[in-house]
Amino acid sequence: MTIYEFINWILLQICIYFELFPLISSSLTKLYKGFNFKIYKKFKNARRGVIYTPHGNIQTPAFIFCATKASMKSTTIPDVIQNNTQIILSNTYHLFLKGYDTIKRLGGLHKALGFNKPMLTDSGGYQVFAMNFHSVSKDIKGAKNRTYKPTLIKVDEEGATFRSYYDRSIVKLTPEKSIQVQIDLGADFVVVFDECTSSTISKEATKKSMEMSHRWETRSLEYFHKHQKGNQSLYGIVQGGTYKDLRKISCDYVNSKPFFGIAVGGCLGESTQEMHETVNYVMDKLVKDRPVHLLGIGYLEDIFNGVEQGIDTFDCVHPSRIARHGIALIPKTRKNQLDLSKGKYKDDDTKIWNECQCSTCKTYKRSYIHMLIKSGEHMAYNLITNHNIYFMNKVMEDIRYGIEIDDLESVKSKYI
Amino acid sequence: MTIYEFINWILLQICIYFELFPLISSSLTKLYKGFNFKIYKKFKNARRGVIYTPHGNIQTPAFIFCATKASMKSTTIPDVIQNNTQIILSNTYHLFLKGYDTIKRLGGLHKALGFNKPMLTDSGGYQVFAMNFHSVSKDIKGAKNRTYKPTLIKVDEEGATFRSYYDRSIVKLTPEKSIQVQIDLGADFVVVFDECTSSTISKEATKKSMEMSHRWETRSLEYFHKHQKGNQSLYGIVQGGTYKDLRKISCDYVNSKPFFGIAVGGCLGESTQEMHETVNYVMDKLVKDRPVHLLGIGYLEDIFNGVEQGIDTFDCVHPSRIARHGIALIPKTRKNQLDLSKGKYKDDDTKIWNECQCSTCKTYKRSYIHMLIKSGEHMAYNLITNHNIYFMNKVMEDIRYGIEIDDLESVKSKYI
């Protein structure tokens, strides 16, 4: 870095800190009080921004961790915060079935969880899809098949009717109901209710579903602005499967509606290449003044591609889920994984990742964590979860720095 | 409290803080460098003391929490420390079967766990017993029966031979081996290897076992002083079952040997009354200048009785084990328990215990924890474990205060 580049970087930090001279600002701040989105720096299509919320700012690009059922798995809220987490999400579908009344009565997710930073709730639309196809993500992301009893009864213009997986009671989620639940849950970001489609259905069916999703989104938007209490903002969702012409229609739809942010959802494609193509196409068509979230994506390869296309936030259960199988995230391995349950770590007295400053790596060694896994001690998963959370936050921090200094390639080559 | 009593109390605090004018001091400080035990105040037989160790001081009476396999279950070391824990213990038997080489290589338990406070390791003797009778504590404490495959092969003068419950390999634990393992694990307090007997065996068998335990204790003592590195101290164990004459012999034995501390072990009796009688008898016979530990006792009723007889420390898996079944400790209920899994807590938006200052009660409500239990979220058990740890430490703090102001009865009536 030359002295000129260094001064430039310092000036950028000052601009970000004092909120000066953004390249782009949200045009919807009157509609969403307490919220804003500003981009302070671009590197090609990648954006270094800040999302402002009533619960604090999110430096973007950022990763959103999953507290699906209003709880972080294998870790705690203080640990999540200590490891630099900016934002977490909970799930409307799961909480609607259990916990909604409790969270509502306790004054919302922030209070119930003791998490005083930005939160997002998704709408439950993805889970409606997941139930229909008996698999959470096979058709969207090519993940491993999982079998469980299908619970969806029907999807019609009004909404989705299904059985609760807790007590088999029949429940109905509509756009209005989903938004009402999300208003009561009180997250900073609320997401419209949509239908998520499989890659196995026809283009015609994808189109019909997308059109219904758009009508649901409009109903979500109307209900939201009629009933919200002035401290939340709404994200629309782009659908259209892997069909470019449909994605174009869906982009035009969300562009035309006053959503504070836009989430890229639905089936993105079977292969990594197909997924990247869909994301790239969509990002080209979206308006530039709103934060864009890529739903359910957590591999570093996909995150780097998303960032390069202008995606601002990502979420995925991946970092915390693999932790519960003994797998830590590190740079420069296959899928960035290190399986600490393997015998070769029995005598490995190094940290998970040598450079790591996470709460785990400050104290614990691979051999000790391996021993805990083999002894069936749950603390192993807590230690790895905390590490993985720190790791993802560190990757995003490095990505932000990469955009700031016009060098994303070095960051990418550090990790992948 | 009168002004005179208050001044007295302040003077006592000053004495404790500056280590002035103890009533009793350990006579074994030359043998155990870096260790001491001082009693600053007595109320009847109850003792308000301090145990000094190379890893800090323990204000007594104190409770020792179980990190059996070198890990706290359902919580973390930082959480344990945050909730005022003074000392934890690990188990030689479990670590001998898995983890010993790792912990040894990492420089001992303190370093491996990142716990820089006093620690104790027990000798494995209790587990030898537990395996023999196919139950961990049925015969000693009348706890619920648990069945698992017996693994003990034989107990002879040399030691105990058994199969590892991990891989069915044959392993042998002798007094010398147990002490060597404990030296390598590096806890501040090491416990002699003994044989623990059932209440179902004859007096003759109890006597024979006790006599062998004494020979094992002597071998433990000799091996310890020959091989220890000068930063650990040794506890002897009183055996003799429920037979007063045998307990007398065993008390005479431990009194006569230079153990830094004395643990009361073996079968104490089936009923609470019988247990209290055994403890009371033993405490009457023991020398007064050493810290006395009551092994495996965790009910408040028994702790109060123990304290009244002069016991200085207690340990039990109880507070953390019941937490993993959704049960929180609170004052003034049956066995001090509150079962948060019960439906009646669904709409209970109060803290677990209204006065509580623990990391859980600062933020979380009964209804939220109940919801997490019903959703299968592990965080529930973390929150309850942390509360139970704080609760036990708070009880012990109040007990210390009760001794200081000559009023244990008020403390007892606050909790029981």
Interface residues (C-beta under 8 A of the other chain):
Chain A: K69 A70 S71 M72 K73 S74 T76 I77 P78 D79 H94 K98 G99 T102 I103 R105 L106 A112 G114 Y166 K346 D347 D349 S359 K362 T363 Y364 K365 S367 Y368 H370 M371 L372 K374 S375 E377 H378 M379 A380 N382
Chain B: K69 A70 S71 M72 K73 S74 T76 I77 P78 D79 H94 K98 G99 T102 I103 R105 L106 A112 L113 G114 Y166 K346 D347 D349 S359 K362 T363 Y364 K365 S367 Y368 H370 M371 L372 K374 S375 E377 H378 M379 A380 N382
